[in-house]
Amino acid sequence: MSNKKYRFQIIKDLITDQEISNQDELLKKLIDLDISITQATLSRDLRELKVSKVPNASGQYIYRLTENPVATPTVTHNEQMTLVFSKNLGVIKTKPGYANRIGFEIDNTHFNTIIGTIAGDDTVLIVMKEESSREEVINELRRIIPNINK
């Protein structure tokens, strides 16, 4: 196994088995395991692994793997996420802790109808292109959020 693959596996194991709330804490745990890594490399690794910070039971934000984050709230929990529009803005309401990852997925899917997003804990603000219709936005979003406004 290559160094990178090994390091990725250790990072995955650590954030799956423990509640780690910041990069310094994770970096110290990796160094304790004799894994030589810089803060910059750790930041890139977390981005590549699609690690997000989500709230735990006590409301503290911790690292978690979000390999298929959009499917989790819509398919596993079978919840409907709502989308409400106001002019060229849309607001998606979802379960606490999911909005940041959903915003990330929308931004990185590069929809033709959406300029970008801003995400909080349970709310995603969508900025639509002026020439886009609400129906077009909903149809594009359904590619990654099947239950939206059904």
N, C-alpha and C positions, 0 to 999 in steps of 0.2 A: 504494500500500500504506500502511495506517495505521501510525502510530508503534509501536503495540503489536504489530501483526503483523510489522513489520520487526524490532523488538526480539526477539520470540519466535524469528524465523528466525535471527537472529545468535546468540542463546543456544543454539539447537539445533545450529547449525553448530559453535560453539566446543566444546560438550561432546561432540559426535560426533567431531570431528577431534583433540581434545587431551585429555590426562588432567588434569582440574581437580579439586582435592580440597577446596576450600572456597569460601564465598561471597566472601570478600575477594579471592581470586585471580580469580574470575570477574568481580567488580565492576571490578577494575583493568583487565582485558582489555576490558571494555565501554567504560570511560572512555577507554582508549587508542584505541578505534574511534570516538570522539566521540559515544558514546551516553550521554546524560544520564539517570542512574537513581540512585535512593536504595537503601539496603540493604533497607528495608521493601518497596519495589516489587519488587526482585529476589527477595525471599523469596516474595512472592505469585506472581510469574511462575513460579518453580520449582515451586511447588505446582500451579498451573494446568496447567503443561506435564507434570505427573506425572513429575518428575525424582526419581530415587532415588540413593542412594549405594550402590555395589556394589564389591566388592573386585576389584582388577586382578590381574595375574599375580604381582606381588610382595606381595600382601596389603594394599596401601594402598587406602583407600576413595576412590573417585572418582565424579563425577556421571555418570549415564547416563539416557537417555530410557527410560521404561518404559511405553510407550503400550499395549501388550498383554502385560503381564508374566506373567499366569497362563498364557496360551496358549504362551508360549515354552518353559517347562520341560516342559509336558505334551504339547504337540503336536509341536513341532520336535524335541525330544530324545526324545519318546515314552517318557518315564520314568514309572514308577508312583510316586506319592507315597503314603506310608503314613500312616494315621491310627490311633492306638491310644488307647483310652479308659481312664479310671480315675474311677469315679463320674461327677460332672458335668463332668469335664475331658477334653479331647482334645488329643493332641499330633500335629502333622503334621511329618514329616521330609521334607526336600526337598534339592535341590542347594544348595551354599553360595552365598549371595548372593541367593537368591530369597525367603526367608521374610518379610522385611520387607514386600515388595511384596504378597505373598499375604495377609498379615495385613491390610494396608491395604484390599485388595479385599474381603475377608470383612467387615471392619468397615463399609465403605461400601456393601455390598449390603444391609445391614440384614435379615439372615435372621431368621425368626420363632423359630428354635430356639437362637440364639447371642446371648449377652450382649455378648461382646467378645473381643479377642485380645491377646496379647503376643507379639512376634516378635523373634527373634534373627537369626543369620546363616543357619542351615539348619533352624531349628525354630520352629514356631508353636504357642503354647499357646492353646487354645480353651476358653472358659468357656461351658458350655451352660446354658440355662434348666433349672431343676429338673424341670419337667414334660415336657421334650423327651426323646424316645427317641434312641438312637444311630442307628437306621435313618433317622429323620427328618433328623438332622444330616447324615448321609452323603448322602442324597438331595438336600438343599439345596446342599451343597458341590459336588456333581457338576455343578451349573449353571455353575460357574466353574472347577472342576478335574475334568474328565471322567474321568481315569484313577485317581482316588483309590480305593484298596482294591479294585481289580478283579482 
